[in-house]
């Protein structure tokens, strides 16, 4: 009875199921925390949306009156390159991780409500 060879995981009381659940729990916690902070940040920044909009329309008016020279083709190309980089970095990994995406959305909603 006392001469059984026990592995280290059995001595600590762990089993194979906990080794599968632990990474999922970490992903869920990190996704929820990240979503909460992003939602909180978006809510706080959205208070400045009116000021950002006024600055944008003032800049467009200055470009229309030719007080400021803006190259809209280059501006569009820069935005396109930037969004292409963001899509390959973040959205692909977010789409492949369903637990992270789900917990991120839950955290985002909580952050938007709290902010």
DSSP file (Angstrom, degrees, kcal/mol; ACC not computed):
  #  RESIDUE AA STRUCTURE BP1 BP2  ACC     N-H-->O    O-->H-N    N-H-->O    O-->H-N    TCO  KAPPA ALPHA  PHI   PSI    X-CA   Y-CA   Z-CA
    1    1 A X              0   0    0      0, 0.0     3,-0.5     0, 0.0     0, 0.0   0.000 360.0 360.0 360.0 -41.8    0.0    0.0    0.0
    2    2 A X        +     0   0    0      1,-0.2     0, 0.0     3,-0.0     0, 0.0   0.494 360.0  73.5 -92.5  -4.2    2.8    2.5    0.8
    3    3 A X        +     0   0    0      2,-0.1    -1,-0.2     0, 0.0     2,-0.2   0.184  65.3 129.3 -95.7  17.9    5.2    1.3   -1.8
    4    4 A X        -     0   0    0     -3,-0.5     2,-0.8     1,-0.1     0, 0.0  -0.487  60.6-126.7 -73.1 141.1    3.4    2.8   -4.8
    5    5 A X        -     0   0    0     -2,-0.2     2,-0.4     0, 0.0    -1,-0.1  -0.802  33.1-171.8 -88.0 110.4    5.4    4.9   -7.2
    6    6 A X        -     0   0    0     -2,-0.8     2,-0.1     1,-0.0     0, 0.0  -0.820  17.8-127.4-105.8 142.0    3.6    8.2   -7.5
    7    7 A X     >  -     0   0    0     -2,-0.4     4,-1.8     1,-0.1     5,-0.1  -0.335  29.0-106.4 -79.3 169.2    4.5   10.9  -10.0
    8    8 A X  H  > S+     0   0    0      1,-0.2     4,-1.7     2,-0.2     6,-0.2   0.860 119.8  53.4 -65.7 -35.5    5.1   14.4   -8.9
    9    9 A X  H  >>S+     0   0    0      1,-0.2     5,-2.6     2,-0.2     4,-0.5   0.870 108.8  49.1 -69.1 -35.0    1.7   15.6  -10.3
   10   10 A X  H  45S+     0   0    0      3,-0.2     3,-0.4     1,-0.2    -1,-0.2   0.846 108.9  53.5 -71.4 -32.2   -0.1   12.9   -8.4
   11   11 A X  H  <5S+     0   0    0     -4,-1.8    -2,-0.2     1,-0.2    -1,-0.2   0.858 109.7  47.5 -69.1 -34.2    1.7   13.9   -5.2
   12   12 A X  H  <5S-     0   0    0     -4,-1.7    -1,-0.2    -5,-0.1    -2,-0.2   0.555 117.8-113.1 -83.0  -6.7    0.6   17.5   -5.7
   13   13 A X  T  <5S+     0   0    0     -4,-0.5    -3,-0.2    -3,-0.4     2,-0.2   0.634  70.4 137.6  86.8  14.2   -2.9   16.5   -6.4
   14   14 A X      < -     0   0    0     -5,-2.6    -1,-0.3    -6,-0.2     2,-0.3  -0.563  30.9-169.4 -91.1 157.1   -2.9   17.6  -10.0
   15   15 A X     >  -     0   0    0     -2,-0.2     4,-0.9    -3,-0.1     3,-0.4  -0.805  40.5 -93.3-133.8-179.9   -4.4   15.7  -12.9
   16   16 A X  H  > S+     0   0    0     -2,-0.3     4,-0.8     1,-0.2     3,-0.2   0.811 117.8  61.7 -67.0 -30.1   -4.4   15.9  -16.6
   17   17 A X  H >> S+     0   0    0      1,-0.2     4,-1.9     2,-0.2     3,-0.7   0.871  99.4  54.2 -66.6 -37.3   -7.6   18.0  -16.8
   18   18 A X  H 3> S+     0   0    0     -3,-0.4     4,-2.2     1,-0.2    -1,-0.2   0.831 101.9  58.6 -68.1 -29.1   -6.1   20.9  -14.8
   19   19 A X  H 3< S+     0   0    0     -4,-0.9     4,-0.5    -3,-0.2    -1,-0.2   0.755 110.7  43.5 -71.0 -21.6   -3.2   21.1  -17.3
   20   20 A X  H <X S+     0   0    0     -4,-0.8     4,-0.7    -3,-0.7    -2,-0.2   0.801 115.4  47.2 -87.0 -32.7   -5.7   21.7  -20.0
   21   21 A X  H  X S+     0   0    0     -4,-1.9     4,-2.4     1,-0.2     5,-0.2   0.849  98.0  69.0 -79.9 -35.0   -7.9   24.1  -18.1
   22   22 A X  H  X S+     0   0    0     -4,-2.2     4,-2.2     1,-0.2     5,-0.2   0.901  99.5  46.6 -56.0 -48.4   -5.1   26.4  -16.8
   23   23 A X  H  > S+     0   0    0     -4,-0.5     4,-2.2     1,-0.2    -1,-0.2   0.879 112.5  51.7 -63.2 -34.3   -4.1   27.9  -20.1
   24   24 A X  H  X S+     0   0    0     -4,-0.7     4,-2.4     2,-0.2    -1,-0.2   0.902 109.1  50.0 -67.4 -39.8   -7.7   28.6  -21.0
   25   25 A X  H  X S+     0   0    0     -4,-2.4     4,-2.6     2,-0.2    -2,-0.2   0.911 110.5  50.0 -65.0 -41.3   -8.3   30.3  -17.7
   26   26 A X  H  X S+     0   0    0     -4,-2.2     4,-2.7    -5,-0.2     5,-0.2   0.916 111.2  48.8 -62.3 -42.7   -5.2   32.5  -18.2
   27   27 A X  H  X S+     0   0    0     -4,-2.2     4,-2.5     1,-0.2    -2,-0.2   0.908 112.3  49.0 -64.0 -41.9   -6.4   33.4  -21.8
   28   28 A X  H  X S+     0   0    0     -4,-2.4     4,-2.2     2,-0.2    -2,-0.2   0.911 113.1  46.5 -64.7 -42.4   -9.9   34.3  -20.5
   29   29 A X  H  X S+     0   0    0     -4,-2.6     4,-2.5     2,-0.2     5,-0.2   0.934 114.5  46.2 -66.3 -45.9   -8.5   36.4  -17.6
   30   30 A X  H  X S+     0   0    0     -4,-2.7     4,-2.6     1,-0.2     5,-0.2   0.909 113.5  49.8 -64.4 -41.5   -6.1   38.3  -19.9
   31   31 A X  H  X S+     0   0    0     -4,-2.5     4,-2.4    -5,-0.2    -1,-0.2   0.904 112.2  47.3 -63.2 -41.7   -8.7   38.8  -22.5
   32   32 A X  H  X S+     0   0    0     -4,-2.2     4,-2.3     2,-0.2    -2,-0.2   0.912 114.0  46.5 -67.7 -42.7  -11.2   40.2  -20.0
   33   33 A X  H  X S+     0   0    0     -4,-2.5     4,-2.3     2,-0.2     5,-0.2   0.927 114.2  47.6 -66.0 -44.2   -8.7   42.5  -18.4
   34   34 A X  H  X S+     0   0    0     -4,-2.6     4,-2.3    -5,-0.2     5,-0.2   0.919 113.0  49.0 -63.0 -43.0   -7.5   43.8  -21.8
   35   35 A X  H  X S+     0   0    0     -4,-2.4     4,-2.7    -5,-0.2    -1,-0.2   0.896 109.6  52.4 -63.0 -40.4  -11.0   44.3  -23.0
   36   36 A X  H  X S+     0   0    0     -4,-2.3     4,-2.6     2,-0.2    -2,-0.2   0.940 111.9  44.5 -61.5 -47.5  -12.0   46.2  -19.8
   37   37 A X  H  X S+     0   0    0     -4,-2.3     4,-2.4     2,-0.2    -1,-0.2   0.881 114.1  49.4 -68.2 -36.7   -9.1   48.6  -20.1
   38   38 A X  H  X S+     0   0    0     -4,-2.3     4,-2.8    -5,-0.2    -1,-0.2   0.927 113.0  47.7 -65.7 -43.6   -9.6   49.2  -23.8
   39   39 A X  H  X S+     0   0    0     -4,-2.7     4,-2.3     2,-0.2    -2,-0.2   0.910 112.4  48.7 -62.4 -42.5  -13.3   49.8  -23.2
   40   40 A X  H  X S+     0   0    0     -4,-2.6     4,-2.1    -5,-0.2    -1,-0.2   0.908 113.1  48.1 -62.7 -42.8  -12.6   52.2  -20.3
   41   41 A X  H  X S+     0   0    0     -4,-2.4     4,-2.7     2,-0.2     5,-0.2   0.914 111.1  49.8 -65.4 -43.5  -10.0   54.0  -22.5
   42   42 A X  H  X S+     0   0    0     -4,-2.8     4,-2.2     1,-0.2    -2,-0.2   0.910 110.5  50.8 -62.2 -41.6  -12.4   54.3  -25.5
   43   43 A X  H  X S+     0   0    0     -4,-2.3     4,-0.5     1,-0.2    -1,-0.2   0.911 113.4  44.6 -63.0 -42.3  -15.2   55.6  -23.2
   44   44 A X  H >< S+     0   0    0     -4,-2.1     3,-0.7     1,-0.2     4,-0.3   0.889 115.2  47.4 -70.0 -38.7  -12.8   58.3  -21.7
   45   45 A X  H >< S+     0   0    0     -4,-2.7     3,-1.9     1,-0.2    -2,-0.2   0.818  99.2  68.5 -72.0 -29.8  -11.4   59.2  -25.2
   46   46 A X  H >< S+     0   0    0     -4,-2.2     3,-1.3     1,-0.3     4,-0.3   0.736  87.1  68.3 -64.1 -19.7  -14.9   59.5  -26.7
   47   47 A X  T << S+     0   0    0     -3,-0.7     3,-0.4    -4,-0.5    -1,-0.3   0.779 100.4  49.0 -65.9 -24.8  -15.5   62.5  -24.5
   48   48 A X  T <> S+     0   0    0     -3,-1.9     4,-2.4    -4,-0.3    -1,-0.3   0.315  81.1 101.0 -94.5   7.7  -12.9   64.3  -26.7
   49   49 A X  H <> S+     0   0    0     -3,-1.3     4,-2.5     1,-0.2    -1,-0.2   0.864  78.9  53.8 -63.0 -36.7  -14.5   63.2  -29.9
   50   50 A X  H  > S+     0   0    0     -3,-0.4     4,-2.3    -4,-0.3    -1,-0.2   0.917 109.9  46.9 -63.9 -43.0  -16.2   66.6  -30.4
   51   51 A X  H  > S+     0   0    0     -4,-0.2     4,-2.3     2,-0.2    -2,-0.2   0.914 112.9  49.0 -65.7 -42.7  -12.8   68.4  -30.1
   52   52 A X  H  X S+     0   0    0     -4,-2.4     4,-2.3     1,-0.2    -2,-0.2   0.900 111.4  50.8 -63.4 -40.5  -11.2   65.9  -32.5
   53   53 A X  H  X S+     0   0    0     -4,-2.5     4,-2.6     2,-0.2    -2,-0.2   0.897 109.4  49.8 -63.5 -42.0  -14.0   66.4  -35.0
   54   54 A X  H  X S+     0   0    0     -4,-2.3     4,-2.2     2,-0.2    -2,-0.2   0.916 111.7  48.4 -63.9 -42.8  -13.8   70.2  -34.8
   55   55 A X  H  X S+     0   0    0     -4,-2.3     4,-2.3     2,-0.2    -2,-0.2   0.908 111.8  50.5 -62.9 -41.6  -10.0   70.0  -35.4
   56   56 A X  H  X S+     0   0    0     -4,-2.3     4,-2.4     1,-0.2    -2,-0.2   0.940 112.5  45.0 -62.5 -47.9  -10.5   67.6  -38.3
   57   57 A X  H  X S+     0   0    0     -4,-2.6     4,-2.2     2,-0.2    -1,-0.2   0.842 111.7  53.3 -67.7 -32.0  -13.1   69.8  -40.0
   58   58 A X  H  X S+     0   0    0     -4,-2.2     4,-2.4     2,-0.2    -1,-0.2   0.908 110.1  48.1 -65.1 -41.7  -11.0   72.9  -39.4
   59   59 A X  H  X S+     0   0    0     -4,-2.3     4,-2.0     2,-0.2    -2,-0.2   0.899 111.3  50.0 -64.9 -40.3   -8.1   71.2  -41.1
   60   60 A X  H  X S+     0   0    0     -4,-2.4     4,-2.1     2,-0.2    -2,-0.2   0.893 110.5  50.4 -64.9 -38.9  -10.4   70.1  -44.0
   61   61 A X  H  X S+     0   0    0     -4,-2.2     4,-2.3     2,-0.2     6,-0.2   0.914 109.8  50.1 -64.5 -42.9  -11.6   73.8  -44.3
   62   62 A X  H  <>S+     0   0    0     -4,-2.4     5,-2.3     1,-0.2     6,-1.5   0.874 111.4  48.6 -64.1 -36.1   -8.0   75.0  -44.4
   63   63 A X  H ><5S+     0   0    0     -4,-2.0     3,-0.7     3,-0.2    -1,-0.2   0.869 110.2  52.2 -69.7 -35.7   -7.1   72.5  -47.1
   64   64 A X  H 3<5S+     0   0    0     -4,-2.1    -2,-0.2     1,-0.2    -1,-0.2   0.888 111.9  44.7 -66.9 -39.7  -10.2   73.6  -49.1
   65   65 A X  T 3<5S-     0   0    0     -4,-2.3    -1,-0.2    -5,-0.1    -2,-0.2   0.423 114.1-121.1 -83.9   2.2   -9.2   77.2  -48.9
   66   66 A X  T < 5S+     0   0    0     -3,-0.7    -3,-0.2     2,-0.3     3,-0.1   0.729  78.7 125.2  63.3  26.3   -5.6   76.2  -49.8
   67   67 A X  S   <S+     0   0    0     -5,-2.3     2,-0.4     1,-0.2    -4,-0.2   0.762  80.5  33.4 -77.7 -26.6   -4.2   77.7  -46.6
   68   68 A X  S    S-     0   0    0     -6,-1.5     2,-0.7    -9,-0.1    -2,-0.3  -0.993  83.4-136.3-128.5 136.1   -2.7   74.3  -45.9
   69   69 A X        +     0   0    0     -2,-0.4     2,-0.4    -3,-0.1    -6,-0.1  -0.836  27.7 178.1 -97.0 112.4   -1.5   72.0  -48.6
   70   70 A X        -     0   0    0     -2,-0.7     2,-1.0    -7,-0.2     3,-0.1  -0.946  25.3-145.9-115.6 133.8   -2.6   68.4  -48.0
   71   71 A X     >  -     0   0    0     -2,-0.4     4,-2.2     1,-0.2     5,-0.1  -0.824  17.0-175.6 -95.9  97.1   -1.8   65.4  -50.3
   72   72 A X  H  > S+     0   0    0     -2,-1.0     4,-2.4     1,-0.2     5,-0.2   0.801  79.6  57.3 -68.4 -29.5   -5.0   63.3  -49.8
   73   73 A X  H  > S+     0   0    0      2,-0.2     4,-2.1     1,-0.2    -1,-0.2   0.930 110.7  43.1 -65.6 -44.3   -3.7   60.5  -52.0
   74   74 A X  H  > S+     0   0    0      2,-0.2     4,-2.4     1,-0.2    -2,-0.2   0.881 112.7  53.3 -68.4 -37.4   -0.6   60.1  -49.8
   75   75 A X  H  X S+     0   0    0     -4,-2.2     4,-2.2     2,-0.2    -2,-0.2   0.914 110.6  47.1 -62.3 -43.1   -2.8   60.4  -46.7
   76   76 A X  H  X S+     0   0    0     -4,-2.4     4,-2.2     2,-0.2    -2,-0.2   0.888 111.9  50.2 -64.4 -40.5   -5.0   57.6  -48.0
   77   77 A X  H  X S+     0   0    0     -4,-2.1     4,-2.4     2,-0.2    -2,-0.2   0.885 110.2  50.3 -66.3 -38.2   -2.1   55.4  -48.8
   78   78 A X  H  X S+     0   0    0     -4,-2.4     4,-2.4     2,-0.2    -2,-0.2   0.920 111.5  47.5 -65.9 -43.9   -0.6   55.9  -45.4
   79   79 A X  H  X S+     0   0    0     -4,-2.2     4,-2.5     1,-0.2    -2,-0.2   0.893 112.0  51.5 -63.0 -39.8   -3.8   55.0  -43.6
   80   80 A X  H  X S+     0   0    0     -4,-2.2     4,-1.9     2,-0.2    -2,-0.2   0.914 111.1  46.6 -64.8 -43.7   -4.1   52.0  -45.9
   81   81 A X  H  X S+     0   0    0     -4,-2.4     4,-2.1     2,-0.2    -2,-0.2   0.913 113.1  49.8 -63.5 -42.8   -0.6   50.8  -45.1
   82   82 A X  H  X S+     0   0    0     -4,-2.4     4,-2.3     1,-0.2    -2,-0.2   0.913 111.6  47.2 -64.2 -43.6   -1.2   51.4  -41.3
   83   83 A X  H  X S+     0   0    0     -4,-2.5     4,-2.2     1,-0.2    -1,-0.2   0.853 109.9  54.7 -68.2 -32.8   -4.5   49.4  -41.3
   84   84 A X  H  X S+     0   0    0     -4,-1.9     4,-1.7    -5,-0.2    -2,-0.2   0.892 109.0  47.5 -64.8 -39.7   -2.8   46.6  -43.3
   85   85 A X  H  X S+     0   0    0     -4,-2.1     4,-1.8     2,-0.2    -2,-0.2   0.922 112.9  48.5 -66.6 -44.3   -0.1   46.3  -40.7
   86   86 A X  H  X>S+     0   0    0     -4,-2.3     4,-2.6     1,-0.2     5,-1.0   0.880 108.9  54.2 -63.7 -37.6   -2.6   46.3  -37.8
   87   87 A X  I  <>S+     0   0    0     -4,-2.2     5,-1.3     1,-0.2    -1,-0.2   0.908 110.5  44.9 -65.1 -41.2   -4.7   43.7  -39.6
   88   88 A X  I  <5S+     0   0    0     -4,-1.7    -1,-0.2     3,-0.2    -2,-0.2   0.828 119.7  41.9 -73.1 -29.3   -1.9   41.3  -39.9
   89   89 A X  I  <5S+     0   0    0     -4,-1.8     4,-0.4    -5,-0.1    -2,-0.2   0.957 130.4  10.4 -82.0 -53.1   -0.7   41.8  -36.3
   90   90 A X  I  X5S+     0   0    0     -4,-2.6     4,-2.1    -5,-0.2    -3,-0.2   0.889 119.9  52.7-100.8 -44.2   -3.8   41.9  -34.2
   91   91 A X  I  ><S+     0   0    0     -5,-1.0     4,-2.2     1,-0.2    -3,-0.2   0.841 107.0  53.1 -70.7 -32.8   -6.9   40.9  -36.0
   92   92 A X  H  ><S+     0   0    0     -5,-1.3     4,-1.4     2,-0.2    -1,-0.2   0.940 113.3  42.5 -67.0 -46.1   -5.5   37.6  -37.3
   93   93 A X  H  > S+     0   0    0     -4,-0.4     4,-0.5     1,-0.2    -2,-0.2   0.856 114.2  52.6 -69.2 -32.7   -4.4   36.4  -33.9
   94   94 A X  H >< S+     0   0    0     -4,-2.1     3,-0.7     1,-0.2     7,-0.3   0.883 108.4  50.4 -68.3 -37.6   -7.7   37.7  -32.3
   95   95 A X  H 3< S+     0   0    0     -4,-2.2    -1,-0.2     1,-0.2    -2,-0.2   0.790 107.9  53.2 -71.7 -26.9   -9.8   35.8  -34.8
   96   96 A X  H 3< S+     0   0    0     -4,-1.4     2,-0.7     1,-0.2    -1,-0.2   0.569 100.3  66.0 -85.1  -7.6   -7.9   32.5  -34.2
   97   97 A X    <X  +     0   0    0     -3,-0.7     4,-2.5    -4,-0.5    -1,-0.2  -0.800  57.5 175.4-117.8  89.9   -8.5   32.6  -30.4
   98   98 A X  H  > S+     0   0    0     -2,-0.7     4,-2.6     1,-0.2     5,-0.2   0.894  80.1  50.4 -63.5 -43.4  -12.2   32.3  -29.7
   99   99 A X  H  > S+     0   0    0      1,-0.2     4,-2.3     2,-0.2     5,-0.2   0.920 113.4  46.6 -62.9 -40.1  -11.8   32.2  -25.9
  100  100 A X  H  > S+     0   0    0      2,-0.2     4,-2.5     1,-0.2    -2,-0.2   0.930 113.2  48.9 -64.7 -44.5   -9.7   35.3  -25.9
  101  101 A X  H  X S+     0   0    0     -4,-2.5     4,-2.2    -7,-0.3    -2,-0.2   0.907 112.1  48.8 -63.4 -42.1  -12.1   37.1  -28.3
  102  102 A X  H  X S+     0   0    0     -4,-2.6     4,-2.0     1,-0.2    -1,-0.2   0.931 114.8  42.9 -64.1 -46.1  -15.1   36.2  -26.2
  103  103 A X  H  X S+     0   0    0     -4,-2.3     4,-2.5    -5,-0.2    -1,-0.2   0.839 111.7  56.3 -70.2 -31.1  -13.6   37.3  -22.9
  104  104 A X  H  X S+     0   0    0     -4,-2.5     4,-2.6    -5,-0.2    -2,-0.2   0.920 107.7  48.0 -63.6 -43.6  -12.2   40.5  -24.6
  105  105 A X  H  X S+     0   0    0     -4,-2.2     4,-2.4     2,-0.2    -2,-0.2   0.909 111.6  49.8 -64.5 -41.9  -15.7   41.4  -25.8
  106  106 A X  H  X S+     0   0    0     -4,-2.0     4,-2.2     1,-0.2    -2,-0.2   0.934 113.6  45.8 -62.0 -45.6  -17.1   40.9  -22.3
  107  107 A X  H  X S+     0   0    0     -4,-2.5     4,-2.6     1,-0.2    -2,-0.2   0.874 110.6  54.4 -63.5 -37.2  -14.4   43.0  -20.8
  108  108 A X  H  X S+     0   0    0     -4,-2.6     4,-2.3     2,-0.2    -2,-0.2   0.918 108.8  47.4 -62.7 -44.9  -14.9   45.6  -23.4
  109  109 A X  H  X S+     0   0    0     -4,-2.4     4,-2.1     2,-0.2    -2,-0.2   0.915 113.0  48.7 -63.8 -43.1  -18.6   45.9  -22.6
  110  110 A X  H  X S+     0   0    0     -4,-2.2     4,-2.3     1,-0.2    -2,-0.2   0.904 111.9  49.5 -62.7 -41.1  -17.8   46.1  -18.9
  111  111 A X  H  X S+     0   0    0     -4,-2.6     4,-2.4     1,-0.2    -2,-0.2   0.875 109.9  50.6 -66.0 -37.7  -15.2   48.8  -19.5
  112  112 A X  H  < S+     0   0    0     -4,-2.3    -1,-0.2     1,-0.2    -2,-0.2   0.879 113.0  46.3 -67.7 -37.3  -17.6   50.8  -21.7
  113  113 A X  H  < S+     0   0    0     -4,-2.1    -2,-0.2    -5,-0.2    -1,-0.2   0.890 115.6  45.8 -70.1 -38.5  -20.3   50.7  -19.0
  114  114 A X  H  <        0   0    0     -4,-2.3    -2,-0.2     1,-0.2    -1,-0.2   0.888 360.0 360.0 -72.7 -39.9  -17.8   51.6  -16.2
  115  115 A X     <        0   0    0     -4,-2.4    -1,-0.2    -5,-0.2    -2,-0.1   0.490 360.0 360.0 -68.5 360.0  -16.1   54.5  -18.0
